Amino acid sequence: MENKRPTIIDFVEKYTARYADSTFLREKADGAWTETSFRQTRDEGRILAAGFMSIGLQKGEKVAMIAEGRNQWIFTELGILYAGAVNVPLSFKLESDHDLLFRINHSDSRFVVASQSQIEKVRRVIDRCPEVEKVIVMDRIPLKENEMYLDDIREAGIKYMAAHPDELEQRIASVKPDDYANISYTSGTTADPKGILLTHRNYTANVEQARSVIGVDEGSVMLIILPLDHCFAHVAGFYVMMSYGGSIATVPCGKSTVSLLKNIPVAIREVRPHVMLSVPTLSKNFKKNFEKGIRQSGAFAEKLYNIGLKQAMAYNREYYNAGKPVWKQWWRKPIISLVDKLVFSKIRANFGGRLQFFVGGGALLDIELQKYFNAIGMPIFQGYGLSEATPVICANSPGYARFGSSGRTVQPMDIKICDEEGNSLPAGETGEIVIRGENVMAGYWKNPEATAKTIVDGWLHTGDRGYLCKEDPRFLYVTGRFKSLLIASDGEKYSPEGYEDSLADGSPYIEASVLYNNQSPYTVVLVIPDKTALAEAVKKEGADPSTEEGRKAMLRLIQAEVDSYRPGGKHAGLFPEKWLPAAVIVGDTPFTEQNGMLNTTMKMVRGKVEKFYAARIEYAMTPEGRQLFNEKNLESIKIN
């Protein structure tokens, strides 16, 4: 009889046996794409498990790993899990010594595994990690003291299995569904990060749940661009693809992660994926690049593209109601097919021509962006989750989507929307999203206070606001974080993320935006401008962007985008008028991971942004600063 609560090991054994000779991993090595079968993946995991046991790794001990996405990452994690130990996957985007040091020491890691592109970070802090016995290096680079090659662990594993044939099997048999598989650290946007304890059963349960809302065909290829340390890449990436007999490809990195970004477009063209995992930042970049390409193709192509886009978006509506009512919509179809053939198919060709859909992580994805990708024939199906829920809570999928929502909630899982007193609210009313199911984490590592606050009687309090769809309560709409609520001078509260995403996604001139109102007389918006796009636009109007007149013209374009949400504008009525900004701050420092204004999952860290721009926010609350053409805005918009 099959285990009703399988461990990750049970899960991997089952599917690697079922699809043994099919390709599971695709990786580019020395300029050529290689393929690794399901069976080989499992075998490599077992060999490394024996290798870890040979250097003394005991059941339940922790191993930290910092590396870009690659086959070795997956083999190593399987090795750690098969040895009954716990993987502590660290983001390769961690730059500060403090962040790395905290995670290695707080997790009690006994070994650290690192790739060539990450090893220097580890070497900088290792003398302050008294518990770490060895650093294990994935690549053949010159070693320093207390370092060894992963290859040597592999060799040791082969010998160990021959000498002690039963020991690995006994260790594997000792792993139980409630044993920890990962300690997954939050990005720690406020205090020290919390270590989320995810068990073997958390993962296998969440894969079963994810399969209730999303499916792919056997043999489908997924390209994973996101870092593998996140549980989204684990569940929506390796394990879901493994269970459907699909394969996953990773983007080649090289010696440093800088080359990773450059390699993304090439990898997409070469792998020709059927599915991709995406985050809102990536989707926005893709769209900006498409539009740039269209502009460069000349006025006729641009006109065709705009006509096709307008008709396709009007026809497809919010996906579930596409083409309705038929008597009003039928005439759009021939126009859409023609533009699709002439223009959209060329955009899709850059993605290899086989892409069926993206799976979008990150809570909020602007509805216009979803409509846009659907119009060009590569829909992004938005999902929602959080690491504490391993992470998938709901997702849209082919045939079952409502744009603007985060999709159908997974099954089996209980969900309720609660008011501030903890009472359940009916569908259609907004409150805190609270869930219960086998995907709820075991707790926070060494932090019982935070665990007790977050999980109450088995219910996980997400800290996110949302509501269930009145017409179809399987669909969840996420409206924002409790923590990011704006508070007006009269005490009323508002969640700003929808507006911020809509402004940045919908405007060619605005890279990012932040609304601010902390019991202030009015709301202000901070925008990070796309100066290149603004300069091109004012040149077309005949102005010189380097003159004061040109700079004022650029500011007027930004103001027009902000005003498009006011009565009479093209986005009128999307957001409550009371919360629309009365003043614009043009920021001169973009949000990046390096300056801490973005976290490692590319989400804005509101507190850091507000702190960095505190003086500008204060100035925007003065009569002079409220004016669009104030000296600071004119200075910030200058083209360097």
C-alpha positions in Angstrom: 0.0 0.0 0.0 1.3 3.5 -0.9 2.2 5.8 2.0 -0.5 8.4 2.4 2.0 10.8 3.9 5.1 10.3 1.8 8.5 11.8 2.5 10.4 13.6 -0.3 12.4 10.5 -0.6 9.3 8.3 -1.1 8.1 10.9 -3.7 11.4 11.0 -5.6 11.7 7.1 -5.6 8.2 6.8 -7.0 8.5 9.2 -9.9 12.1 8.5 -10.8 11.0 4.8 -11.1 7.9 5.8 -13.2 9.8 8.0 -15.7 13.2 6.4 -15.2 14.7 7.0 -18.7 13.1 10.3 -19.5 15.0 13.5 -19.2 14.6 15.3 -16.0 17.4 17.9 -15.9 18.8 20.1 -18.7 22.0 22.1 -18.1 24.4 23.9 -20.4 28.0 22.8 -19.8 31.0 23.9 -22.0 28.6 25.4 -24.6 26.3 22.4 -25.1 23.1 21.4 -23.4 23.3 18.2 -21.5 20.4 15.9 -20.4 20.1 13.9 -17.2 17.5 11.3 -16.7 15.1 10.8 -13.8 17.0 7.6 -12.7 20.4 9.4 -12.9 19.1 12.2 -10.8 18.0 9.8 -8.1 21.3 7.9 -8.3 23.4 11.1 -7.9 21.3 12.0 -4.8 21.9 8.6 -3.3 25.7 8.7 -4.0 26.0 12.1 -2.4 24.0 11.0 0.6 26.5 8.2 1.2 29.3 10.7 0.7 27.9 13.0 3.3 27.5 10.0 5.7 31.1 9.1 5.1 32.2 12.5 6.4 30.1 12.0 9.5 26.8 13.8 8.6 24.2 12.6 11.1 20.4 12.5 10.9 18.8 15.9 11.5 22.0 17.9 11.1 22.1 21.0 9.0 24.0 21.8 5.8 23.9 25.3 4.3 24.1 25.7 0.6 24.7 28.8 -1.5 24.8 28.4 -5.3 23.1 29.5 -8.5 20.6 27.1 -10.1 22.3 24.1 -11.6 22.2 20.3 -11.5 24.7 20.1 -8.7 22.3 22.2 -6.5 19.6 19.6 -7.0 21.9 16.6 -6.5 23.3 18.1 -3.4 19.9 18.8 -1.8 18.7 15.3 -2.6 22.0 14.0 -1.0 21.3 16.0 2.1 17.7 14.8 2.3 18.5 11.1 1.6 21.1 11.3 4.4 18.2 12.3 6.7 19.7 15.8 7.2 18.3 19.3 6.7 19.2 21.6 3.8 19.5 25.3 4.6 19.3 26.8 1.1 20.7 30.4 1.0 19.9 33.0 -1.6 22.9 33.7 -3.9 21.7 37.3 -3.9 22.8 37.7 -0.2 25.6 40.3 -0.4 26.2 41.4 3.2 28.4 39.5 5.5 26.0 40.0 8.3 23.1 38.3 6.4 25.2 35.3 5.5 26.8 34.9 8.9 23.4 35.2 10.7 21.9 32.4 8.6 24.9 30.0 8.8 25.2 30.4 12.6 21.6 30.6 13.5 20.8 27.4 11.6 23.6 25.5 13.4 24.9 24.4 10.0 27.8 21.8 10.3 28.8 22.0 6.6 28.5 24.7 3.9 28.3 23.9 0.2 29.1 26.7 -2.2 29.7 27.2 -5.9 32.6 29.0 -7.5 30.5 32.2 -8.0 29.6 32.3 -4.3 32.7 30.9 -2.5 34.3 34.3 -1.8 31.3 35.4 0.3 31.7 32.2 2.4 35.4 32.7 2.7 34.9 36.2 4.1 32.8 35.0 7.0 33.9 31.4 7.7 36.3 32.3 10.5 33.3 33.6 12.4 31.3 30.3 12.0 32.7 28.1 14.8 30.2 25.3 14.2 31.2 24.8 10.5 33.6 21.9 10.0 34.1 22.0 6.3 33.3 24.1 3.3 32.4 22.0 0.2 33.1 23.5 -3.2 31.1 22.5 -6.3 33.8 23.6 -8.8 37.4 22.6 -9.3 39.0 25.8 -8.1 42.1 26.1 -5.8 41.0 25.2 -2.3 41.8 27.0 1.0 42.0 25.5 4.5 39.1 23.3 5.6 37.7 23.1 2.1 37.0 20.0 0.0 35.5 19.3 -3.5 32.0 18.0 -3.9 33.5 15.6 -6.4 35.5 14.1 -3.5 32.4 13.6 -1.5 30.9 11.8 -4.5 33.9 9.5 -4.8 33.7 8.8 -1.1 30.0 8.0 -1.5 30.7 5.4 -4.1 33.2 3.7 -1.8 31.0 4.0 1.2 28.1 2.3 -0.6 30.3 -0.6 -1.6 31.7 -1.0 2.0 28.5 -0.4 3.9 25.7 -1.4 1.6 23.0 -1.4 4.3 23.8 1.8 6.1 22.3 4.2 3.5 19.1 2.1 3.3 18.8 2.2 7.0 19.3 6.0 7.1 16.7 6.4 4.3 14.2 4.2 6.2 14.6 6.3 9.3 13.3 9.5 7.6 9.8 10.3 8.6 7.2 12.7 7.1 7.4 15.2 10.0 11.2 15.4 9.8 12.6 18.8 8.7 13.7 19.0 5.1 14.6 22.7 4.9 15.1 25.8 7.0 14.1 28.5 4.6 15.0 32.0 5.7 12.7 34.9 5.1 14.3 37.9 3.4 14.1 39.8 6.8 12.8 43.1 5.6 12.5 44.4 9.1 14.3 42.5 11.9 16.6 39.5 11.7 15.2 37.0 9.2 13.1 34.1 10.5 14.0 30.4 9.6 10.9 28.7 8.3 10.9 25.0 9.1 9.5 23.0 6.3 9.0 19.2 6.7 9.1 16.4 4.1 5.3 16.2 4.3 4.9 20.0 3.9 6.5 19.6 0.5 4.8 16.4 -0.7 1.4 17.7 0.6 1.9 21.0 -1.3 2.8 19.2 -4.5 -0.5 17.2 -4.2 -2.3 20.5 -3.5 -0.6 22.3 -6.4 -1.6 19.5 -8.8 -5.3 20.3 -7.9 -4.9 23.6 -9.7 -2.1 23.3 -12.3 -1.1 20.6 -14.7 1.5 20.2 -17.5 1.9 17.5 -20.2 4.4 14.7 -19.8 7.6 15.7 -21.5 7.0 19.4 -21.0 10.1 21.5 -20.4 10.3 24.2 -17.7 13.0 26.9 -17.6 13.6 28.0 -14.0 15.0 31.5 -13.9 14.3 32.0 -10.2 16.8 31.1 -7.5 16.4 27.5 -6.4 16.7 28.3 -2.7 13.0 29.4 -2.6 10.3 26.8 -1.9 8.4 28.2 -4.9 11.1 26.8 -7.2 11.0 23.5 -5.3 7.3 22.9 -5.4 6.2 24.6 -8.7 9.6 23.7 -10.2 11.2 20.4 -9.5 8.6 18.4 -7.6 5.5 19.3 -9.7 7.5 18.8 -12.9 8.9 15.5 -11.6 5.4 14.2 -10.8 4.1 15.0 -14.3 7.2 13.5 -16.0 8.4 16.9 -17.2 11.9 18.3 -17.2 13.6 21.4 -15.8 16.3 23.5 -17.3 18.5 26.0 -15.4 20.1 29.2 -16.8 23.9 28.9 -17.1 25.8 31.1 -14.6 29.5 30.9 -15.3 32.0 32.2 -12.8 29.9 35.1 -11.5 26.2 35.8 -11.2 26.5 38.9 -13.4 26.5 36.6 -16.5 23.3 35.0 -15.3 21.1 37.9 -16.4 22.8 38.1 -19.8 22.2 34.3 -20.3 18.5 34.4 -19.7 17.3 35.4 -23.3 19.8 32.9 -24.9 18.6 30.1 -22.6 15.0 30.9 -23.4 15.7 30.7 -27.2 17.8 27.5 -26.9 15.6 25.6 -24.4 12.3 26.6 -26.0 10.4 26.0 -22.8 6.7 25.1 -22.6 6.4 26.7 -19.1 8.4 29.3 -17.1 8.3 30.5 -13.6 8.3 34.2 -13.4 8.1 37.1 -10.9 6.5 40.5 -11.6 9.8 42.3 -12.1 10.8 39.8 -14.9 7.5 40.1 -16.6 7.7 43.9 -16.7 11.2 43.7 -18.2 10.1 41.3 -20.9 7.2 43.7 -21.8 9.5 46.7 -21.9 11.9 44.8 -24.2 9.1 43.7 -26.5 7.9 47.2 -26.9 11.3 48.5 -27.5 11.7 45.9 -30.3 8.4 46.9 -31.8 9.3 50.6 -31.8 12.5 49.8 -33.6 10.6 47.8 -36.3 9.1 51.1 -37.6 5.9 53.0 -37.6 3.8 50.5 -39.5 4.7 47.5 -37.2 4.0 49.7 -34.2 0.6 50.7 -35.5 -0.3 47.1 -36.3 0.9 46.0 -32.8 -1.2 48.6 -31.0 -4.4 47.8 -33.0 -3.9 44.1 -32.4 -3.2 44.6 -28.7 -6.3 46.8 -28.2 -8.6 44.3 -30.0 -7.1 41.2 -28.3 -7.4 42.8 -24.8 -11.0 43.8 -25.5 -11.9 40.4 -26.8 -10.1 38.3 -24.1 -11.4 40.5 -21.2 -10.6 38.8 -17.8 -10.0 35.4 -19.4 -12.9 33.5 -17.9 -15.4 35.8 -19.9 -13.4 35.9 -23.1 -15.3 36.5 -26.3 -18.6 37.2 -24.5 -21.1 38.5 -25.4 -20.6 36.8 -28.8 -22.8 39.2 -30.8 -20.7 42.1 -29.6 -17.3 40.5 -30.0 -17.2 38.2 -33.1 -15.8 40.8 -35.5 -12.6 41.2 -33.5 -11.4 37.6 -34.1 -10.2 38.0 -37.7 -8.3 41.2 -36.8 -6.6 39.5 -33.9 -5.6 36.4 -36.0 -4.1 38.6 -38.6 -2.0 40.7 -36.1 -1.1 37.5 -34.3 0.4 36.0 -37.5 2.2 39.2 -38.5 3.4 40.5 -35.1 2.7 38.5 -31.9 4.0 35.3 -33.4 7.4 37.0 -33.9 7.5 38.0 -30.2 6.7 34.4 -29.2 9.5 33.2 -31.5 12.0 35.0 -29.2 10.7 32.6 -26.5 11.3 29.5 -28.6 7.7 29.4 -30.0 6.6 26.6 -27.6 5.7 28.6 -24.5 2.2 27.8 -23.3 2.2 29.9 -20.1 4.2 31.5 -17.3 3.5 30.7 -13.7 3.7 34.0 -11.8 4.8 34.1 -8.1 4.6 37.2 -6.0 1.2 38.2 -4.5 0.2 41.0 -6.8 0.5 41.2 -10.5 -1.3 44.1 -12.2 -4.3 43.0 -14.1 -3.2 45.1 -17.2 0.0 43.1 -17.3 -1.9 39.8 -17.2 -4.2 41.0 -20.0 -1.2 42.1 -22.0 0.6 38.7 -21.9 -2.6 36.9 -22.7 -3.2 39.1 -25.7 0.2 38.2 -27.2 -0.5 34.5 -26.6 1.8 33.8 -23.6 -0.5 34.1 -20.6 0.9 34.6 -17.1 -1.1 32.7 -14.6 -0.8 34.4 -11.4 -0.6 32.5 -8.1 -0.2 33.4 -4.5 1.5 31.8 -1.6 4.1 32.3 1.1 7.1 30.3 2.4 5.2 29.5 5.6 2.7 27.6 3.4 5.5 25.8 1.4 4.4 28.1 -0.6 1.4 27.5 -2.9 -2.0 28.6 -1.7 -3.8 29.3 -5.0 -3.1 29.7 -8.7 -4.8 30.6 -12.0 -4.2 28.0 -14.7 -5.1 27.3 -18.4 -8.8 27.1 -18.6 -9.4 28.4 -15.1 -8.4 32.0 -14.6 -9.8 35.3 -13.5 -7.3 38.0 -14.2 -6.9 40.3 -11.2 -7.4 37.3 -8.9 -4.6 35.0 -7.6 -6.5 32.0 -8.8 -8.3 28.9 -7.3 -7.3 27.8 -3.8 -5.5 24.5 -3.7 -7.3 21.4 -2.4 -7.3 19.9 0.2 -6.8 23.1 2.3 -9.1 25.2 4.5 -9.2 28.9 4.0 -11.1 31.7 5.7 -11.1 35.5 5.6 -11.1 37.0 9.1 -11.8 40.5 10.5 -9.6 42.1 13.1 -11.4 40.2 15.9 -10.8 36.8 14.1 -14.4 36.3 12.9 -15.0 34.7 9.5 -16.2 37.0 6.8 -18.5 36.1 3.9 -17.2 35.9 0.3 -16.7 39.4 -1.2 -15.6 41.0 2.1 -11.9 41.9 2.7 -10.0 40.7 5.7 -6.9 38.7 6.7 -6.2 35.5 4.7 -6.0 32.5 7.1 -5.3 28.9 6.0 -5.1 25.4 7.4 -3.6 22.3 5.8 -0.7 19.9 5.6 1.3 22.6 3.8 1.5 24.8 6.9 5.1 25.0 8.2 6.2 23.3 11.4 7.1 26.7 12.8 10.0 29.2 12.9 13.4 27.7 13.9 14.4 28.8 17.5 11.6 31.3 17.6 8.6 30.0 19.5 7.1 33.5 20.1 6.8 34.2 16.4 5.5 30.7 15.8 2.7 31.1 18.4 1.7 34.4 16.9 1.6 33.1 13.3 0.0 29.7 13.8 -3.0 29.7 16.1 -4.9 26.3 16.6 -3.4 25.0 13.4 -4.5 28.1 11.3 -1.7 30.0 9.6 -2.3 33.8 9.8 -0.7 35.1 6.5 -0.6 38.8 7.3 -2.1 39.4 3.8 -5.4 41.0 3.0 -7.8 39.6 0.5 -11.3 38.3 -0.3 -13.0 35.3 -1.8 -14.8 35.9 -5.1 -18.6 36.2 -4.6 -19.4 34.5 -8.0 -17.0 31.7 -7.5 -15.5 31.3 -3.9 -12.7 29.0 -5.1 -11.0 32.2 -6.5 -9.0 34.3 -4.0 -8.2 38.0 -4.6 -5.2 39.3 -2.7 -5.3 43.0 -2.1 -2.0 43.7 -0.1 0.0 43.3 3.1 -1.4 44.4 6.4 2.1 45.9 7.1 2.0 48.2 4.2 -1.3 49.9 5.0 -1.4 53.6 4.6 -3.2 55.5 7.3 -4.9 58.8 6.5 -5.2 61.7 9.0 -8.8 60.6 9.8 -7.5 57.1 10.7 -8.9 55.3 7.6 -6.6 52.6 6.2 -5.7 51.7 2.6 -3.5 49.1 1.0 -1.4 50.8 -1.7 0.2 47.8 -3.7 -2.5 47.7 -6.4 -2.0 51.3 -7.3 1.8 51.1 -7.2 1.9 48.0 -9.4 -0.6 49.4 -11.8 1.3 52.7 -12.2 4.7 51.1 -12.8 3.4 48.2 -15.0 1.1 50.4 -17.1 3.5 53.3 -17.8 6.4 53.3 -20.2 7.9 56.2 -18.2 7.8 54.8 -14.7 10.0 52.0 -13.4 8.7 51.8 -9.8 6.3 53.7 -7.6 5.5 54.0 -3.9 2.5 55.7 -2.3 3.0 57.3 1.1 0.5 58.6 3.7 1.2 58.3 7.3 -1.6 60.3 8.9 -0.6 63.1 6.5 -2.8 65.8 5.1 -2.5 64.2 1.6 -1.0 61.2 -0.2 2.2 61.6 -2.2 3.7 59.2 -4.8 7.4 58.6 -5.2 8.3 57.5 -8.8 11.5 56.2 -10.2 11.5 57.4 -13.8 12.7 55.7 -17.0 14.7 58.6 -18.2 15.6 57.1 -21.5 11.9 56.6 -22.5 11.1 60.1 -21.2 13.9 61.7 -23.2 12.8 59.9 -26.4 9.2 61.0 -25.9 10.1 64.7 -25.4 12.5 64.7 -28.4 9.5 63.5 -30.5 7.6 66.5 -29.2 10.5 68.7 -30.4 12.0 69.5 -27.0 15.6 69.1 -25.8 15.6 66.9 -22.7 18.9 68.6 -21.5 17.2 72.1 -21.2 15.0 73.2 -18.3 12.0 73.3 -20.8 12.8 69.7 -21.8 13.0 68.6 -18.1 9.6 70.3 -17.4 8.2 68.4 -20.4 9.4 65.1 -18.9 7.9 66.0 -15.6 4.6 66.8 -17.3 4.6 63.3 -18.9 5.0 61.7 -15.4 2.2 63.9 -14.0 -0.1 62.8 -16.9 0.5 59.1 -16.0 -0.3 59.8 -12.3 -3.4 61.9 -13.3 -4.7 59.1 -15.6 -6.3 57.6 -12.4 -8.4 60.7 -11.8 -11.9 61.3 -13.0 -11.9 61.6 -16.8 -8.5 59.7 -17.1 -8.2 56.3 -18.8 -7.8 54.5 -15.5 -10.5 56.5 -13.7 -12.4 54.6 -11.0 -9.7 51.9 -10.6 -8.7 53.2 -7.1 -10.5 55.3 -4.5 -10.1 59.0 -5.3 -9.4 59.9 -1.7 -6.1 57.9 -1.9 -4.8 59.3 -5.2 -1.6 61.3 -4.8 -1.7 65.1 -4.6 2.1 65.4 -5.1 4.8 63.7 -7.1 8.3 63.0 -5.9 10.8 62.1 -8.7 13.4 59.8 -7.1 17.0 59.7 -8.4 18.1 56.4 -6.8 16.5 53.3 -8.2 15.5 50.4 -5.9 18.1 47.6 -6.0 19.0 44.6 -3.9 22.4 46.2 -3.2 20.9 49.3 -1.5 18.4 47.1 0.4 15.3 48.7 -1.2 14.5 45.4 -2.9 14.7 42.1 -1.1 16.1 38.9 -2.7 12.8 38.0 -4.3 12.8 41.4 -6.0 10.0 42.8 -3.8 10.2 46.4 -2.6 11.1 46.9 1.0 8.8 49.7 1.9 10.4 50.7 5.2 13.9 51.0 3.6 12.5 53.1 0.7 10.7 55.4 3.1 13.8 55.8 5.3 16.0 56.5 2.3 13.6 59.1 0.8 12.5 60.6 4.2 13.8 64.1 3.4 12.1 64.1 0.0 8.8 62.9 1.5 8.9 65.7 4.2 9.7 68.2 1.4 6.7 67.0 -0.6 4.4 67.9 2.4 5.4 71.6 2.1 3.6 74.1 -0.3 6.8 74.4 -2.4 7.5 70.6 -2.5 3.9 70.0 -3.5 4.5 71.8 -6.9 5.5 69.5 -9.8 8.3 71.8 -11.0 10.0 72.1 -7.6 13.8 72.4 -7.6 14.3 68.8 -6.3 12.2 67.2 -9.0 13.9 69.3 -11.7 17.3 68.2 -10.4 16.3 64.5 -10.1 14.9 64.3 -13.7 18.3 65.5 -15.2 19.8 63.1 -17.6 23.3 62.4 -16.3 
